[in-house]
Amino acid sequence: MNQIVLDIDLDYAMGESCYATTAQGRRDLHALNSVSIARFERLLDTLKFWEGSDGLAFETHTVTAKVWESLILNGVLNPPFDVMHVDAHHDIYLAAKQNGPRPSIHCGNYPIPFLRSNLIDKFTWVAPRACGWDGDHERFPKRVTRIAGAGLAGKVTRVLKRRSYAFVTVAFSPNYCGIKTDALIPSIMERLNPSEESMGIMHALARKHKHEFTRAAYYLEESPYFKTGDTDGMCSTLYLPRLVKRMRA
């Protein structure tokens, strides 16, 4: 049976798709966010995200592709694996575009090359009620599904099929969240218990992508972290053909 990865974006807590490019913009989004800490923790329990899960948390969802690549190459994940994607966006919007010889992968399309290369088998989007399909999900009939709303606990149980998560990835996505979501971060961090191997992967990646691997405490500061005008991960990340070639060797 396939391993399964839990992939969380904190913008799920917004209940709808939002975007902010400044600290003031995040404060303006505050009123949209009605998810309390207690309600968010109930969601985590519904997802069967228990304390002690091996995983990593980081700033932008683009990093998820880099982490998955490292996990595969280090033998932690054995493709094909399944993904439980908890997000206000399904992130299957555009296939990797060519930028010279390298495909451009960003926070809105990073699962697509993994799906196209059959590294991901089943992709389940856990969506807020208000968020529906748009994008390129129809390219993967029966492999990409959406669950939401009433009966979510039962739907999650059917997806898991008695499996526990092989790994958890969490993106804090400040550009897509109101400032109230920062109070939810400790609930996530209390459940993550990265293994020594996972921490090694994080440190190796952080040397190359330092701004995307901020500590959780950074998100609880009053003055946020918009160091540049491009912190949302909309940039090139990895060269997937290299990964596919190495996996098939």
N, C-alpha and C positions, 0 to 999 in steps of 0.2 A: 504494500500500500504506500502511496506517495507520502512524503513528508509534507507538512503544511506550515506556511509562514503567515504570521499575523502582521499586517502592515497598516499602521495607524497614522492618520494625519489629524492633528489637533483641530483643524478647521471643521471637522465633523460636528464639533460642539456649537458651531455657529448656526447650524440648521439650514443654511443656504450658502450659495456661492458669494463670497465677498472679496474685496481687494483693497489694500491700503499701501501707499508708498512712503508714508511718513509716520512718525510717532503720533502726531496729531490725528492722522487718519485712523490709526488704531483706536484712539480714544473715541473718535466719532462712531466707530463700529460697535462700541460698548453696548449701546442700547439694543442692538439687534440680538445680542447673545443672551438667551434666557436659560441656558443649561446650568444648573447648580452643581456643586461638587458632589452632593449625594446622588443626584440623577446620573452624573457622569460615571461615578463609581458603580452604580447599578448596571450601566451599559458594559463596563469592563467585566463585571461578574457574568453578565449574559454572554459575553464573548469567551468566557472561561479563561480569562487572562488573570492567572493567579500570581501571588507573590513568588519570587524566585525564578521567574522566567528568564532564560538567556536571551539577551537582546541589546540593542544599541539605540540611543536617542541622539538626534542631531537637528540642525536648523532647517535645512531645505530638503524637499522630497527628492530632488535630483540625486542626493547622496545614496538613496536607497538602491539605485542601480549599481553604484560603486560597491556598496556593501554586499549585495547579492553576488556580484562578480567575484569578490574576494572570498565569500563563503563557499562558492562552488570550487574555486581554484584551490582552496585549502581543505576541501573534502568535508566541510560541515554540512553543506547542502548537496544532495545527490539528485540531479535532474532525471526525469521531470518532477517538479514539486508543485504543490497547489498553494494558492494565495487567498487569504481572507483580507480584503482591502477595505478598511474603515475610513471613509473620506467623504467630504462634501462634493468631491469631483471623482469621476471614475478613472480619470487620467489616461484614457484611451482616445485621445483627440486627434493626434496626427501621427502617422507612421514616421519613422526616423527619416528626416530629410538629408539629402546628400550635401555636404559642405566640403567640396573637393572629394578626396577619397574616403573621408570619414563621415559616418552618419551623425547627425546632430540629435542628441537625446537630452530631453529636459524634463522638468517636473510634471509636464502635462502629457507626456507620451512614453515615459520610461518602461512601462510594462510591455509595450507593443513588440519591440525586438525580441524580448524573452519569449513571448507568445509565438511570434513568427518562427523562431528557431526551435520551438518545442521544448524549451527549457522550463516553461510553465505549462502545466497540463490544464488545470481548472483554475479560473480566476473568479472569485465571488466578491462582488461589490456590496458592502453593507452601507446603505445610503440613508441619509436623513429623508424623511417623508417628502419634503419639498423638492428634492433633487431627482430629476429624471434623466433619461438617456439623451445624449447627443454625442456626436463624434463617430469614431470608426469601430465601435464594438461589433457591428454586424459582420466584420471581416472574420470573426471567430464564432460561428454559430455553435451553440450548445457548450462551448468552452467558457464563455463569459456570461455570468448570470448576475442578477441584482436581487437582493433581499432587503426588506425594510418594513417598518410599521408593525402592525399587530402580529403576535405570534413569533416575534424575532428569536426568542430563546429556542423554540422548537426548530426553527429554520437553521440556526447556528449549529444545534446538536446534529441535525441531519447532514450538514456540510462536514463537520468534524469526524463523524463516524468513529467515535471513541478515540480519536487521535489527540495527542497533545501537540502543542506548537514546537516545531524544531527550532524556531527562532522568531524574535519579535523585532520589527523596525518601527521607530516612532519619529515622525517629522513634526516639529513645533510650528513651522510655517507662519512666522509672525506677519508676513505680508497679507495673509489670508484670514487673520484672526483679530477680533477685538481684544482689547487689553485685559478684559475679564478672564479670558481663557488661561492667562498666566497662572491663575490660582489653581488650575486643574493639573498643572505639571507635577507637583509632588505626588499626586495619586498614581501617576504613571511611574515616576522614578522609584517609588516604594515597591513596585512590582517587578522592576527590572533587576536582575542580578547577573550582569555580564560575566561570562567565564573568562579565565585568563587568556584563552585563545581569542575570544571576541575582543577583549581589550587590546590585545596585540594588533588585531586587524584595524581597530579604531585608531590606534596611535599611528600606524603606518599610513592610513588614509589622511589623518589630521595633519601630518607633515606636508601633504600636498594640497589640502583643502582646509586650511586652518580656520577660516572664518565660518565654515559650515559645521564645525564641531565644538560649539560653545557649551560650557557647563550649564547644567540646569539652573543653577543659582543666578546665572546671567539673566534669565528670563523673569526673575522676580524683582529686578531693579526697576526703579521708577523711570529712569531714562533708558529707553530702548536702544536698539542695536543696529540702526540703519547706518552703517558705516559708509555705504556707497548707495548709488541709485539702483543697484542691481543685486539685491539680496534674495530674490525669490527663486533662484535656481534655474532661471530660463537661459541656460547656457549649455554648451557642449560638455559631455561628461566622459564617456568611455567609447572605446572602439570595439563594438560587439563582435564583428567577424573574428577578431583575435580570440575572444572567449569561446566562440562556437568551434573554431578550429581546434583549440586545445582540449575542449570537452570531447570531441570526436576522435582525438588521436588514440 
